[in-house]
C-alpha cells in the first residue's frame, strides 16, 4: 500500500509538480501562507538564512531583536522574493526571458536569480540610479543581465519595463505586487519563528510597496496571533497609510526619496489586501529619526543600514517609553547605501544621539563679545557646528548647533541667553545652515587674516585658543566649523586686525603648534581674496 500511495514528499510540493487546482479558490491570505511553505524549498538554493541579533540601546526600553537582511547575498531582503518568483518560471518563460524595474535592491535579486537559473533579464532603472547599484546588479547577474536606464523616477522605469514585456513576451517580475514575491519575503519571518527567540510582543515592519510587510506579517500572525504588527513609513512616503485610510491603494502626489528603498508612490494591490487585515496600526517617522536609528545600528551592531532599512528601529526608538518591558522585532532590510549619502547622514543633526538645537545669537560687533558668549551661556554645552561671517559694523549673528546629554538643558538655553541680554532665533533645520551658506562682507573688513585651525576635540580647546591667542588682538570676522567625529576639529577662521602691522605681528608670532591645537596656518592669498570677494 505504501508503494502505491499517491502522496508526494513535502520537498516536491512546488508549482511545477503541484496541480494548480490545489490553490485556486483559496482566499488570498491562505494562498500566501501556502506559498511561503513552498518558498522554503526554493529560496535557499540562492542564499543562506540571515542572523537574528539583539541590539541593546542605552537606557530603559524594550528588548529589541534585529533581523539582519543586510548580510544576505545582495545585502538586502529582496533576493528572497525575486528568486522565489523566478524559480517557478516555466521552461517557455525562461526561454523568453525576464524584464523588471527597480531602483536597486530588487534588481540585484533578479540578477542573482538570472545567473543561477540561466535566464536572460533586462532591468530598467531610473537614470539617476547611482553607479554603485548598477555595478552591483552587473556583479550578481554577469552576462545574464542588461541594464537599461529609463526616466527619472521608479514609476517611469516601470512603464518602460511593462512596455518591453508587452512587446517581447518576456515575463515581468514585479518588485512587490506578486504573490510569489510576497511569499519569498515571508521566509525571513519563518527564520524568525524557527530562531527560538520568540514569541514577540510587536514587530515594526517598514513598508514601501508592501510585499515584505504582507509576507512577514501574515506568517508572524499565524504563529503568534497576539503579536502587534506596526507598519512603518517615512512621513513623506506613506503610501500604505494612505491606502488604508482610503480602503484602496491611492497614488501620492509627491514622494520623499531620502529612504529610497521604500519610496513608492502607490502601495501594491495584493500587499494591501493582506496588510489591511494583518497590520494593527501605522507609524510614520521623520528623516531625522531615521538618521538617528542608522547611527544606533552602527553603534550597537556595527551595522551600516540604508535609510529604508532603519525605519523599523526608528519607530521603536520613537516609542521606547511605551514599549518598555516588551520584546520587539525589527528588520534591517538592506545596506545598499551610497557612500556619499552615508557621509551626509553622519553629518546631519538627526544622527546626533544627544539633544541638539541650532540657534543664531545677536551680539555686539566688538572684540571679546564672542568669547563672553562662550564663557557664559554656552558653558557646559558642546558646539557641534559654528557658522559666522561679518555682515554689519554694529552687530553680529553667529549660528551655533549646540548639543547636550540633557534635552532639558537645551530647552533652558533660550532663557539663559535672554537673562544675559542676548537676542536669539531658532534655525534648526534651516536651509542656509544645512548648505553652509556663510555670507561675509569683505568691504567691512580692515586688515583680515584667515587661518586653517586644527584643534584637539576636547572640551575647552577651541575656547582656549581664542582666549589665549586672539582675545584683545583681533576681532572674529569669520568662522566655519562642523564636528566630524575625528579626534581633530577642523575650522576655517577669519580675524580682522586694526592695522596691517598688528596683523603681520600676529601671523609672525602665533605658533604653528601649541597647547590645545595641532596646527594653525594662514591660508594662501588667493583663498583669502576669494573669501572677501577681492
C-alpha positions in Angstrom: 0.0 0.0 0.0 2.8 2.4 0.8 4.4 1.8 -2.6 1.1 2.6 -4.3 0.5 5.8 -2.3 -0.2 8.9 -4.5 1.1 11.3 -1.8 4.2 13.3 -2.8 7.1 14.0 -0.4 6.9 17.6 1.1 10.1 18.7 -0.7 8.4 18.2 -4.1 5.4 20.5 -3.3 6.0 23.4 -5.6 4.4 24.9 -8.7 5.9 22.7 -11.4 4.8 19.5 -9.7 1.7 20.5 -7.8 -1.6 20.8 -9.7 -2.9 24.3 -10.0 -6.3 23.3 -8.7 -4.9 22.9 -5.2 -4.6 26.7 -4.9 -7.4 28.0 -7.0 -10.4 29.2 -5.0 -8.5 29.7 -1.7 -8.6 33.1 -0.1 -5.6 35.3 -0.7 -4.3 35.0 2.9 -4.4 31.2 2.8 -2.7 31.1 -0.6 0.1 33.4 0.7 0.7 31.1 3.7 0.8 28.1 1.4 3.2 29.8 -1.0 5.5 30.7 1.9 5.7 27.0 2.8 6.6 26.2 -0.8 9.1 29.1 -0.9 11.1 27.4 1.9 12.3 24.8 -0.6 13.3 27.3 -3.2 15.0 30.3 -1.8 17.8 28.5 -0.1 19.1 27.4 -3.4 20.2 31.0 -3.8 21.3 32.1 -0.3 21.6 31.3 3.3 19.4 32.3 6.3 20.3 35.6 7.9 21.1 36.2 11.6 18.7 37.5 14.3 20.7 39.6 16.7 19.8 41.6 19.8 20.7 45.2 20.0 21.0 46.9 23.4 20.4 50.7 23.5 21.4 52.9 26.4 18.7 53.5 29.0 15.3 51.8 29.6 13.3 50.4 26.8 12.2 47.2 25.1 14.1 44.0 24.3 15.0 44.6 20.6 15.8 41.9 18.1 17.1 42.8 14.6 16.7 40.5 11.6 19.9 41.2 9.6 18.9 41.1 6.0 21.8 43.5 5.3 24.2 40.4 5.4 22.2 38.5 2.7 23.7 37.6 -0.7 22.7 41.0 -2.1 22.8 42.9 1.2 19.0 43.3 1.2 16.0 41.0 1.7 14.8 41.4 -1.9 16.7 38.3 -3.1 14.0 36.1 -1.4 11.1 37.3 -3.4 12.9 37.7 -6.7 14.5 34.2 -6.5 11.2 32.6 -5.4 9.3 34.1 -8.3 11.9 33.2 -10.9 12.3 29.7 -9.6 8.7 28.9 -10.7 9.1 30.1 -14.3 8.2 27.5 -16.9 10.7 26.4 -19.5 9.0 28.6 -22.1 9.1 31.6 -19.8 12.7 31.1 -19.0 13.5 30.9 -22.7 11.6 34.2 -23.3 13.5 36.0 -20.6 12.6 38.3 -17.8 12.1 42.0 -17.5 11.8 44.1 -14.4 12.1 47.7 -13.0 13.9 48.6 -9.8 15.8 51.4 -8.2 18.4 48.9 -6.8 17.7 46.1 -4.4 15.0 44.2 -6.3 17.2 44.5 -9.4 20.1 42.7 -7.6 17.7 39.9 -6.5 16.6 39.4 -10.1 20.2 39.5 -11.3 21.2 36.8 -8.7 18.4 34.5 -9.8 19.1 35.2 -13.5 22.7 34.0 -13.3 21.8 30.9 -11.2 18.9 29.9 -13.4 20.5 30.9 -16.7 17.7 33.4 -17.6 18.4 36.5 -19.7 17.0 39.5 -17.9 16.5 43.2 -18.8 16.4 45.5 -15.8 15.1 49.0 -16.2 16.5 51.5 -13.7 16.0 55.3 -13.3 18.7 57.4 -15.0 19.6 58.8 -11.5 20.5 55.3 -10.2 23.9 55.5 -8.5 26.7 53.6 -10.3 27.3 51.6 -7.1 23.9 50.0 -7.5 24.3 49.5 -11.3 27.6 47.8 -10.7 26.1 45.5 -8.0 23.5 44.3 -10.5 26.1 43.5 -13.1 28.2 41.8 -10.4 25.4 39.4 -9.4 24.0 38.9 -12.9 27.1 38.9 -15.1 26.3 38.3 -18.8 22.7 37.3 -17.9 21.6 40.9 -17.2 21.3 44.1 -19.2 20.7 47.4 -17.5 18.5 49.9 -19.4 18.3 53.4 -17.8 14.9 55.0 -18.4 13.2 58.0 -16.9 14.0 60.0 -13.8 11.8 58.0 -11.4 10.9 54.4 -10.5 7.4 54.9 -11.9 8.9 55.9 -15.3 11.2 52.9 -15.3 8.2 50.6 -14.5 6.3 52.0 -17.5 9.3 51.3 -19.8 9.7 47.8 -18.4 6.0 46.9 -18.8 6.1 48.2 -22.4 9.1 45.9 -23.0 7.3 42.9 -21.5 4.2 43.5 -23.7 6.2 43.8 -26.9 8.6 41.0 -26.4 6.7 38.4 -24.4 9.2 38.4 -21.5 7.8 37.8 -18.0 7.6 40.9 -15.9 8.8 40.3 -12.3 7.2 42.8 -10.1 9.1 44.1 -7.1 6.3 43.7 -4.6 2.8 43.2 -6.2 3.2 39.5 -6.8 2.1 36.5 -4.7 5.4 34.6 -5.2 7.4 37.7 -4.4 5.5 38.3 -1.2 5.9 34.6 -0.3 9.6 34.7 -0.8 9.9 37.7 1.5 7.8 35.8 4.1 10.7 33.2 4.5 12.5 35.8 6.6 9.6 35.6 9.1 9.9 31.8 9.0 13.5 32.1 10.1 12.4 34.4 13.0 9.9 31.8 14.2 12.4 29.0 14.0 15.1 31.0 15.8 13.7 30.3 19.3 13.8 33.9 20.3 10.1 34.4 20.1 7.3 35.0 20.8 7.5 38.7 20.1 5.1 41.3 21.5 5.4 43.5 18.5 7.1 43.7 15.0 7.8 47.0 13.4 8.0 46.5 9.6 9.0 49.1 7.0 6.7 49.5 4.0 7.3 50.6 0.5 5.1 48.7 -1.9 4.1 46.4 1.0 5.4 43.0 -0.3 7.7 42.3 2.7 5.2 43.6 5.3 2.5 41.4 3.8 4.5 38.2 3.7 6.2 38.7 7.1 3.0 39.9 9.0 1.0 37.0 7.6 3.5 34.4 8.8 4.1 36.0 12.2 0.3 36.3 12.9 0.0 32.6 12.0 2.3 31.5 14.8 1.8 34.4 17.3 -1.8 35.6 16.8 -1.4 38.2 19.6 1.6 39.9 18.1 1.1 43.6 17.3 2.2 44.4 13.7 3.2 48.0 13.2 3.7 49.3 9.7 6.3 52.0 9.4 6.7 54.5 6.6 8.6 57.7 6.1 6.5 60.8 6.8 6.8 61.9 3.2 6.2 58.5 1.5 3.3 57.0 3.5 1.5 55.2 0.6 0.2 52.3 2.7 -1.2 54.7 5.3 -3.0 56.5 2.5 -4.3 53.2 1.1 -5.6 52.0 4.5 -7.4 55.4 5.0 -9.0 55.2 1.6 -9.6 51.5 1.7 -7.8 51.1 -1.5 -4.3 51.9 -2.9 -4.1 55.5 -4.0 -1.2 57.4 -5.5 0.7 60.0 -3.6 1.2 63.4 -5.2 4.8 63.6 -4.1 7.2 61.1 -2.6 10.2 61.9 -0.4 13.2 59.8 -1.6 15.6 60.0 1.4 14.5 56.4 2.2 14.9 55.5 -1.4 14.2 51.8 -0.9 10.7 52.5 0.3 9.9 55.5 -1.9 6.8 54.0 -3.6 4.1 56.3 -4.8 1.3 53.7 -4.6 1.0 50.6 -2.4 0.7 47.3 -4.2 -2.8 45.8 -4.7 -2.0 42.3 -3.3 0.1 43.6 -0.4 -2.7 46.0 0.6 -5.3 43.1 0.6 -3.1 41.3 3.2 -1.9 44.3 5.2 -5.3 45.7 5.9 -6.0 42.6 7.9 -2.6 41.9 9.5 -1.4 45.4 10.3 -2.7 46.7 13.7 -1.5 50.3 13.2 0.7 52.5 11.1 3.5 54.7 12.3 5.4 57.5 10.4 8.9 58.7 11.2 11.0 61.6 10.1 14.2 61.5 8.2 16.0 62.8 11.3 14.6 59.9 13.3 15.8 57.5 10.6 19.3 59.0 10.7 19.3 58.6 14.5 18.4 54.9 14.1 21.1 54.4 11.5 23.6 55.7 14.0 22.2 53.4 16.7 22.6 50.4 14.4 26.2 51.3 13.8 27.0 51.8 17.4 25.1 48.8 18.7 25.8 46.2 16.0 28.4 47.7 13.6 25.6 47.5 11.0 25.6 50.1 8.2 21.9 50.3 7.2 20.5 52.1 4.2 17.8 54.6 5.3 14.9 52.3 4.5 16.5 49.6 6.5 16.4 51.7 9.7 12.7 52.7 9.5 11.5 50.0 11.9 14.1 50.8 14.6 13.4 54.5 14.2 9.7 53.8 15.1 10.8 51.7 18.1 13.1 54.4 19.4 10.3 56.9 19.0 8.1 54.8 21.2 10.7 53.4 23.7 8.8 54.5 26.8 5.6 52.8 25.8 7.5 49.6 24.8 9.5 49.2 27.9 9.5 45.5 29.1 8.3 44.2 25.7 10.1 42.1 23.2 10.0 43.6 19.7 11.3 42.6 16.2 12.7 45.0 13.6 14.2 44.2 10.2 17.2 45.8 8.7 16.0 45.4 5.2 19.2 46.4 3.5 22.6 48.1 3.5 22.9 49.2 -0.2 23.7 52.9 0.6 25.8 55.2 -1.5 29.0 56.1 0.4 28.4 59.8 -0.1 24.9 59.6 1.3 26.3 57.9 4.4 28.6 60.9 5.0 25.7 63.3 4.7 23.7 61.2 7.2 26.6 61.1 9.7 26.9 64.9 9.5 23.1 65.6 9.8 21.6 66.9 13.0 19.3 64.0 13.1 22.1 61.5 13.6 23.1 63.1 16.9 22.4 60.8 19.8 22.3 63.7 22.2 19.7 66.6 22.2 20.6 69.3 19.8 19.3 72.7 18.6 20.6 75.3 16.1 20.3 78.9 17.0 21.7 82.2 16.0 22.6 84.8 18.6 22.9 88.6 18.3 26.0 90.0 19.9 27.6 93.5 19.6 30.2 93.7 16.9 33.2 94.4 19.1 36.3 92.5 20.3 35.7 89.9 23.0 31.9 89.6 22.8 32.1 86.2 21.1 34.2 84.8 24.0 31.9 86.4 26.5 29.0 84.4 24.9 31.1 81.2 25.1 32.1 81.9 28.7 28.6 82.5 29.9 25.6 80.9 28.1 27.4 78.1 26.3 29.5 76.9 29.2 28.9 73.1 29.6 27.5 72.7 26.1 29.1 71.0 23.1 29.3 73.2 20.0 28.8 70.8 17.0 28.6 73.5 14.4 29.7 77.1 14.3 29.0 79.4 11.3 29.6 83.1 11.1 30.5 85.8 8.6 30.7 89.6 9.4 27.8 91.4 7.7 27.4 94.6 9.8 29.6 97.0 11.8 27.3 97.2 14.7 26.1 93.6 15.4 26.9 90.0 14.7 24.6 87.0 14.3 26.8 83.8 14.7 24.9 80.5 14.3 25.6 77.5 16.6 24.4 74.0 16.7 24.5 73.1 20.4 24.3 69.5 21.8 23.9 68.2 25.3 23.1 65.0 27.0 20.0 66.5 28.6 17.1 67.7 26.5 16.1 69.9 29.4 19.4 71.7 29.3 18.9 72.5 25.6 15.3 73.7 26.3 16.6 76.0 29.1 19.2 77.7 26.8 17.0 80.4 25.4 16.1 81.6 28.9 19.8 81.7 29.8 20.6 83.7 26.7 17.8 86.2 27.5 19.0 86.5 31.1 22.4 87.7 29.8 20.8 90.1 27.3 21.3 88.1 24.1 18.6 88.1 21.5 18.3 84.7 19.6 16.5 82.9 16.8 15.9 79.2 16.2 17.4 78.0 12.9 17.0 74.2 13.5 16.6 72.7 10.0 17.2 75.9 8.2 18.3 75.5 4.5 21.2 78.0 4.7 22.6 76.3 7.7 22.3 72.8 6.1 24.1 74.1 2.9 26.7 76.1 5.0 25.9 79.3 3.1 28.0 81.6 5.2 27.9 85.2 3.8 30.8 87.6 4.5 31.1 91.3 3.6 34.7 91.9 2.7 34.2 95.6 2.4 33.6 95.8 6.2 37.0 94.4 7.0 40.1 96.3 7.6 43.1 94.0 7.7 41.8 90.4 7.7 43.7 87.2 8.0 42.3 83.7 7.5 43.6 80.7 9.4 43.2 76.9 9.0 43.0 75.7 12.5 43.2 72.0 13.6 42.4 71.7 17.3 42.0 68.7 19.6 38.4 67.7 20.0 38.1 68.1 23.8 36.1 70.5 25.9 37.7 73.9 26.1 40.3 73.5 23.4 38.8 76.0 20.9 37.9 78.4 23.7 41.5 78.3 25.0 42.9 79.1 21.6 40.6 82.1 21.1 41.2 83.3 24.7 45.0 83.0 24.9 46.0 83.9 21.3 43.2 86.1 19.9 41.5 88.0 22.7 42.4 91.7 22.7 44.4 91.4 19.4 41.7 90.9 16.7 38.0 90.7 16.1 36.5 87.5 14.8 35.0 88.1 11.3 34.5 84.6 10.0 34.1 81.1 11.5 33.3 77.8 9.7 33.4 74.7 11.8 31.5 71.4 11.9 32.2 68.5 14.2 33.2 65.5 12.1 33.8 62.7 14.7 37.5 62.8 14.4 39.9 63.5 17.3 40.8 66.7 15.5 38.4 69.6 14.9 39.0 71.5 11.7 38.0 75.1 11.4 38.5 78.0 9.0 38.7 81.2 11.0 38.8 84.8 9.9 40.4 87.5 12.1 40.3 91.3 11.5 43.0 93.5 12.8 43.2 97.2 13.4 46.3 97.7 11.3 48.5 95.8 8.8 51.3 95.9 11.4 49.1 94.2 14.0 48.1 91.5 11.6 51.7 90.9 10.5 52.9 90.8 14.1 50.2 88.2 14.9 51.0 86.0 11.9 54.7 86.1 12.6 54.4 85.2 16.3 51.5 82.7 16.5 53.0 79.2 16.9 52.1 76.7 14.3 51.7 74.1 17.0 50.5 74.9 20.6 48.6 73.9 23.6 45.2 72.6 22.7 45.7 72.8 18.9 47.6 70.7 16.4 48.1 73.1 13.6 47.4 76.8 12.9 48.4 78.0 9.4 47.4 81.1 7.4 45.6 80.3 4.1 47.2 81.4 0.8 46.5 84.9 -0.5 44.3 83.6 -3.4 42.0 81.8 -1.0 41.8 84.9 1.2 40.9 87.1 -1.8 38.1 84.7 -2.8 36.6 84.7 0.8 36.3 88.5 0.9 35.4 88.9 -2.8 38.5 90.7 -3.9 
